[in-house]
Amino acid sequence: MLYSELQCSEAIHKAVERMGFAEMTEVQEKTIPVMLAGRDVIAKAPTGTGKTCAFGIPVAEHIDPALKAPQAVILAPTRELALQIGESFDAYGKYLKLRSTVIFGGVGQAPQVEAIRKGVDILIACPGRLNDLIGQGFIDLSALEIFVLDEADRMLDMGFVHDVKKVIAKLPAQRQNLMFSATMPAEIEQLAAGILRDPAFVKVDPVSSTVDRIQ
């Protein structure tokens, strides 16, 4: 499926074209139309299959900059991944008036708090620092409409599931939920069952490595 076939705004089409994307990966083709329709999605998809774009386009399409409040939260297990997702949103939202910021621990919180005070539509966050800033009253998620949990199995491996559950407990009951995980251990399935409503399940096989293809 081509990106040009997607039912989304001209601004998104223009941004995707500028990024040089033409044909969707398997995970994008299977998830983007479902997400644009507003359904919850759980996707078993390894790193390197185009997951960030798969949820990035529907999230960017859904945001209303006039609200001036966080409407989407993307949880990521590491600072590196959060920063990478943040760069992607800068690209998808180039022709939209989207404001996103990346929140992570291990650094002073002052610049992150300042960015939130200026107004943010999309929060890309590691769960520990997000809980800290919510607890301090800097973040109000009452207008939130989309929750994305990326690399859920790594969250589990790194011991962040308790922090993730604390974030989820602070979200509005009515929201769209998107979950991505390379593997589906029992604890991730239980977490999914607790937050997803009638989700579409998408399974994508790993991209074969160079070694696999050498003859």
C-alpha positions as CSV (number, residue, x, y, z in Angstrom):
1,M,0.0,0.0,0.0
2,L,1.3,3.5,-0.9
3,Y,1.2,6.4,1.6
4,S,-0.6,8.4,-1.1
5,E,-3.6,6.1,-0.6
6,L,-4.0,7.0,3.1
7,Q,-7.1,9.0,4.1
8,C,-5.3,11.7,6.0
9,S,-4.6,15.4,5.7
10,E,-2.6,17.1,3.0
11,A,-0.1,18.3,5.6
12,I,0.7,14.7,6.5
13,H,1.0,13.6,2.9
14,K,3.3,16.5,2.3
15,A,5.5,15.6,5.3
16,V,5.7,11.9,4.3
17,E,6.6,12.8,0.8
18,R,9.3,15.2,2.1
19,M,10.7,12.3,4.2
20,G,11.0,10.2,1.0
21,F,8.5,7.6,2.0
22,A,6.4,6.0,-0.7
23,E,5.4,2.4,0.1
24,M,4.4,1.3,3.6
25,T,6.0,-1.5,5.6
26,E,3.9,-4.4,6.7
27,V,3.2,-3.0,10.2
28,Q,2.3,0.4,8.8
29,E,-0.1,-1.1,6.2
30,K,-1.8,-3.2,8.8
31,T,-2.1,-0.7,11.6
32,I,-2.3,2.9,10.2
33,P,-5.8,2.6,8.6
34,V,-7.2,0.8,11.8
35,M,-5.7,3.5,14.1
36,L,-7.0,6.3,11.9
37,A,-10.5,4.8,12.3
38,G,-10.0,5.1,16.1
39,R,-9.7,1.5,17.2
40,D,-7.3,0.2,19.8
41,V,-4.4,-1.8,18.4
42,I,-1.9,-4.3,19.8
43,A,0.9,-5.1,17.5
44,K,3.6,-7.7,17.8
45,A,6.3,-6.1,15.8
46,P,10.1,-6.1,16.3
47,T,12.3,-3.1,16.2
48,G,13.2,-2.0,12.6
49,T,9.8,-2.7,11.1
50,G,8.6,1.0,11.0
51,K,6.6,1.1,14.2
52,T,7.3,4.7,15.0
53,C,5.8,5.8,11.7
54,A,2.9,3.3,12.2
55,F,1.7,5.2,15.3
56,G,3.2,8.6,14.5
57,I,1.0,9.4,11.5
58,P,-2.4,8.5,13.2
59,V,-1.3,10.5,16.3
60,A,-0.2,13.5,14.3
61,E,-3.4,13.4,12.3
62,H,-5.6,13.3,15.4
63,I,-4.1,16.3,17.3
64,D,-6.0,19.5,17.5
65,P,-3.4,22.3,18.2
66,A,-6.2,24.6,19.3
67,L,-6.7,22.6,22.5
68,K,-3.4,23.7,23.9
69,A,-3.2,20.6,26.2
70,P,-1.5,17.2,25.9
71,Q,-3.6,15.0,23.7
72,A,-1.2,12.1,23.3
73,V,1.3,10.3,25.5
74,I,3.9,7.9,24.0
75,L,5.8,5.9,26.6
76,A,9.2,4.6,25.7
77,P,11.6,2.5,27.8
78,T,14.8,4.4,27.1
79,R,15.9,8.0,26.6
80,E,17.4,7.1,23.2
81,L,14.2,5.7,21.9
82,A,12.2,8.6,23.3
83,L,14.5,11.1,21.5
84,Q,14.2,9.2,18.2
85,I,10.4,9.2,18.4
86,G,10.6,12.9,19.2
87,E,12.6,13.5,16.0
88,S,10.0,11.5,14.0
89,F,7.2,13.7,15.3
90,D,9.1,16.8,14.3
91,A,9.1,15.4,10.8
92,Y,5.5,14.2,10.6
93,G,4.2,17.5,12.1
94,K,6.4,19.7,9.9
95,Y,3.3,21.2,8.1
96,L,1.0,21.0,11.1
97,K,1.2,23.3,14.2
98,L,2.1,20.3,16.5
99,R,4.1,20.9,19.6
100,S,5.8,17.8,21.1
101,T,8.4,17.4,23.8
102,V,10.5,14.6,25.1
103,I,10.6,13.8,28.9
104,F,13.2,11.6,30.5
105,G,15.2,11.2,33.7
106,G,18.9,11.5,34.4
107,V,19.0,15.2,33.6
108,G,17.6,18.3,35.2
109,Q,13.9,18.7,34.8
110,A,13.8,22.5,34.4
111,P,14.0,22.7,30.5
112,Q,11.4,19.9,30.2
113,V,9.0,21.8,32.6
114,E,9.6,25.0,30.7
115,A,8.6,23.2,27.4
116,I,5.4,21.9,29.1
117,R,4.5,25.3,30.4
118,K,4.8,26.8,26.8
119,G,2.1,24.2,25.7
120,V,2.5,20.7,24.4
121,D,0.2,18.5,22.3
122,I,2.3,15.3,22.3
123,L,4.4,14.0,25.2
124,I,7.0,11.4,24.5
125,A,8.2,10.2,27.8
126,C,10.0,7.6,29.9
127,P,7.6,6.5,32.6
128,G,9.6,7.4,35.7
129,R,10.1,11.1,34.9
130,L,6.6,11.4,33.6
131,N,5.2,10.2,36.9
132,D,7.5,12.7,38.7
133,L,6.2,15.6,36.7
134,I,2.6,14.6,37.0
135,G,3.1,14.2,40.8
136,Q,4.6,17.7,41.0
137,G,1.5,19.1,39.2
138,F,3.3,20.2,36.0
139,I,1.3,17.9,33.7
140,D,-2.4,17.6,33.4
141,L,-3.6,14.7,31.2
142,S,-7.3,15.3,31.5
143,A,-7.6,16.1,27.7
144,L,-5.6,13.1,26.7
145,E,-7.1,11.1,23.8
146,I,-4.3,8.7,22.7
147,F,-2.0,6.5,24.7
148,V,0.9,4.7,23.0
149,L,3.0,2.1,24.8
150,D,6.1,1.3,22.7
151,E,8.4,-1.6,23.2
152,A,6.2,-3.0,26.0
153,D,8.4,-6.1,26.5
154,R,11.5,-3.9,27.1
155,M,9.5,-2.0,29.7
156,L,8.9,-5.3,31.5
157,D,12.5,-6.4,31.1
158,M,13.8,-3.1,32.6
159,G,11.4,-3.2,35.5
160,F,9.2,-0.3,34.5
161,V,5.8,-2.1,34.5
162,H,4.9,-0.6,37.9
163,D,5.7,2.9,36.6
164,V,3.7,2.2,33.4
165,K,0.6,1.1,35.5
166,K,1.0,4.3,37.6
167,V,0.8,6.4,34.4
168,I,-2.2,4.5,33.1
169,A,-4.1,5.0,36.4
170,K,-3.8,8.8,35.8
171,L,-5.3,8.7,32.2
172,P,-8.9,9.5,31.3
173,A,-11.0,6.4,30.9
174,Q,-12.1,7.3,27.4
175,R,-9.0,7.1,25.1
176,Q,-7.5,5.2,22.2
177,N,-4.8,2.8,23.2
178,L,-1.9,1.5,21.0
179,M,0.5,-1.1,22.2
180,F,3.7,-2.3,20.4
181,S,5.8,-5.2,21.6
182,A,8.4,-7.5,19.9
183,T,7.3,-10.4,22.1
184,M,4.2,-11.2,24.0
185,P,5.0,-12.7,27.4
186,A,2.1,-13.5,29.8
187,E,2.6,-10.3,31.8
188,I,2.3,-8.1,28.6
189,E,-0.8,-10.0,27.6
190,Q,-2.3,-9.3,31.0
191,L,-1.4,-5.6,30.8
192,A,-2.9,-5.4,27.3
193,A,-6.1,-7.0,28.5
194,G,-6.4,-4.4,31.3
195,I,-6.1,-1.3,29.0
196,L,-7.1,-2.3,25.5
197,R,-10.8,-2.3,24.4
198,D,-11.7,-4.7,21.6
199,P,-8.3,-4.2,19.9
200,A,-7.2,-5.1,16.4
201,F,-4.3,-7.6,16.8
202,V,-1.5,-7.2,14.3
203,K,1.5,-9.6,14.0
204,V,4.5,-8.8,11.9
205,D,7.4,-11.2,11.3
206,P,10.9,-9.9,12.0
207,V,12.7,-8.3,9.0
208,S,15.3,-10.8,7.9
209,S,18.8,-9.8,8.6
210,T,21.6,-9.5,6.0
211,V,23.1,-12.7,7.3
212,D,19.9,-14.6,6.7
213,R,19.8,-13.5,3.1
214,I,23.4,-14.3,2.1
215,Q,23.8,-17.2,-0.2
